[in-house]
Amino acid sequence: MTEAAAPSPIDRLLAIMRQLRNPEGGCEWDLAQDFETIAPYTIEEAYEVADAIAGGDPAAICDELGDLLLQVVFHSQIAADKGLFGFDDVANAISAKMERRHPHIFVGGKTDDVRQQWEAIKAAERASDGPQSALAGVALSLPALLRAQKLQSRAARVGFDWPDAEGPRAKIDEELAEVETAASDDARAEEVGDLLFSVVNYARHLGVDAEDALRAANHKFARRFIAVEARAGAELGSLSIDGLEAHWQAVKAAERA
């Protein structure tokens, strides 16, 4: 008698999720979840993949990609339980999209500008759904800086943009002045939002990805602050601002050296 072949890795994972969501003998927590409750975990796992990549550890990247894949499988099983779609539909849909958006690879022929072709195909796909705003499809759940960048880029496609970096640079000064003259906490919060939006716009005109730049700045601050803590030791909480600044400058100097 021939021994049954072991399931493929993806079939094994799909079977695990089906059992976790099985009303008979499944996991109570997994059964209680829906798209909305799982969505925050999906976003978190995507960021953990990015962190693992930044850390440069292949084992960590593999582990985090598995966690992210589980999120896709989880959402797909929730949909299957509702009779909406399944994992195969998800895989087939993205396969079809990739083939459709790369005709020079899968259909034949050449293109001088792959990015322009990609954007044209995406625009045609959006047009097939009927009239839409140029901003359609920019997800509300994106990190605020990244969403600001995408909104500005979409608006720029239809000509709503400064001709060069001088415009958004001047806008930063204008918005900063409005922050300083705001008459209430609500007004101040609104003006700070406008200021941040203007900084993102300026960065975009300089060719800088604002989300990546701020992520790098966060990492740099955390690294330097931890080094300040190590230098100051038990005295950290009792140091004056001048004492803390001296440690900060020493850490910066050590990094440059």
N, C-alpha and C positions, 0 to 999 in steps of 0.2 A: 504494500500500500504506500503510495507516494505521500510524503509529508507535505502539508499545506505550506505554501510560501508565506513568509512573514510579510505583514502589510508594509507598504511604503511609509516613510517617516510622516508624510503629510496625512495619509489615511489613518495612521495611529493617533495623531493629534486630533483629527476630526472625530474619531471614535471616542477618545477621552472626553472631549467637550460634549458630545451627544449624551454620554453617560452622566456627566456632571449636571446636565440640564434635564435628565430623565426624571419625570415626576415619581417614578417608582425606583427608589434607591439612589436618587441623585443627591447633589449637595444643596442643602437648604439655602445657603448664601447665593450660589450661582443661579438657582431657580428664581430667586427674588429680584434678579437684576433685569434691567431693560436698557435700551439705547442710551437714554439720558444718564442713568447712573454709572454706566461703564465709560461714557465719553471722557470724563476727567482722567481716568486711568490710562486711556489711549493717548491722550496728550502728554501725560507724565512719562509714559514709556518712550514716546518719541524723543523727548528731551534727554532721557537716560541713554538712549542710543547715541545722541549727539555728544553727551558727556564721555561715553566710553570711547568714541572715535577721537575726541580731543585728548584723552588719556593715552591713546596709542597702544592699548592692550588688546590683542586679537581675541583672547579668551573672553574678555569682558564684552567686546563688541558682539561676539557670537551669542553670549548669554542674553544680552539686552535685545538683540534682534529676535531671539526666540520669544522673549516677553512681548515684543511688539507684534510678532506674528500671532501669538495667542489672542491678542486683542482683535485682530481681523477675524480669526476663527470664532471668537466669542460673539462678536456682532453678527456674523453670518449665521450662527446657530440660533440666535435670538430671532433673526429674520425668518429662518426656516420654521421655527416653532410657530410663527405668526402666519406662515404660508405666503411670505412676501418674496423671498429669494433664498438661495443657498450659496455655499462657498464656491461651487463650480460656476455659478452665475457671476460671482465677483471676479473669479479668475478669467473667465471667458470675456467679460466686459473689458477688463484692462488689457487683455491680449489683443482684442479687436481694436481698441483705441491706439495702442502702440503701433500696430501694423498700419492703421489709417493715418497716423501722424508721421510715419516714416516711409512714404511711398518710394523715395529714392533707394531705400534698402530692400523693401519687400515686394515692390511692384516693378521696379526697374527705372532706369533713367538717372539723371544727375540734376543737381541744383547748385547754384553758385552761393546761395545763402541759406543754410539749413535753418537758422533761427528765424529768418523772415518767413520761410515756408511753414515752419511750426506754428508761428503766430497767425498766419493766414488761414491755416487749417482750423485752428482753435476758433478764430473769428467766424469762419463758415459754420462750425458746429453750433456756436451761440446763435447765429442768425437763423439757423434752421428751427430754433425753438421760438421764433417770433421776435418782435421788437423788444430790446432790452437796453437798460442803461449801460454805458461804457464801464460802469463799476460793478456790473453783475458778476457774481461768482467769487468776489473777494470775501472770504469767510469772516463772519463776525467774531469767531473764536480765536482768530490769530492773535499772537502777542501784539500789543498796541503799536510798538514801533514798526514791526514788520507789516502790519495792516496799513499804517500810514504810508509806508513806502510803496506798497502795492496800489493803494488808492491814487497816490500821486502819479505813479507810472501809467496807470490806466487813463487818468485824465489827460496826461501828456500825449497819449496816442491820438487824441482828437484835437490837439493843439492848445489845450488849457494848461499852459506851462510858461515859466519864465524863459527868455531866450538864452540866458547864461546864469552863472552863479551869483552875479551882483544883486539880482532881484531878491532871491531868498536870503542873502546875507543882510541886506538892508531890512528885510522883514523881521529878522531876529531882533535888531535894535528896536524896531517899532513895537514888537510884542513885549519885549522886556520893559519898555517904558510903560506899557499898559498894565503890566503886572504891578509895577511900583505905584501906580496911581489908582489901582482897583479900590473901590469903596467898601467892599464887603468880602467875607470869606468865600462866598459862592462866586462872586465876580473874579476874585483872585484865582480860584481854582480853574475857572474857565480860561482866564488869560494864561495861566501856566500851561494848560493844555494846548492853547494856540502857539505858545512859545516852543514847546516840544515838537509840535507838528512842523513849525518853521525850521527847526534844527534838522529834522529828518529830511526836509526838502533841500536844505543847503547841502547836507551830506550826499544826497542823491545826485545833485549837480556836480559834486566833486568826485563822483564815482565811488563813494564809500557806502558800504552796506551798513546802515545804522544799527540793525539788530546785531550783526556780528561785532561791530565796533563797541557797542555797549556791553556785550557779553565778554569781550576781551578786557574792557575796562573793569568790569566786575571781578573778573578773575585776578587781574593785576592788583586791585585794591585788597581783595581777600588775602592774596599771597603776601603782600607787604604788611598788612595789619597783623597777620599771624607772626611774621618776623618781628614786628614791634613788640607783640606780647612776649615773645621769647627773650628779646633783649631786656625788656623792663622787668619781667618776672613779677614778684609779689608787689612791687612798687607801682604797677600799672595804674591802679585805681586812685593813687594819691598824687600822681604827677600833674603838674600844671600843663596848660596847653602848650607852653613853650618847651617844657620837658618832653612832651609827647612829640612835638614837631621835630625836636632834635633827634629823637629816635627814628622818626619817619625819614628824615633827610639822610641819616646814616644808612638806613636800609636801602634807600634809592642809590646812594653812592656805592654801596657794596654790590648792587645789581649791575651798575655801570662798569664797575671794576672787573 
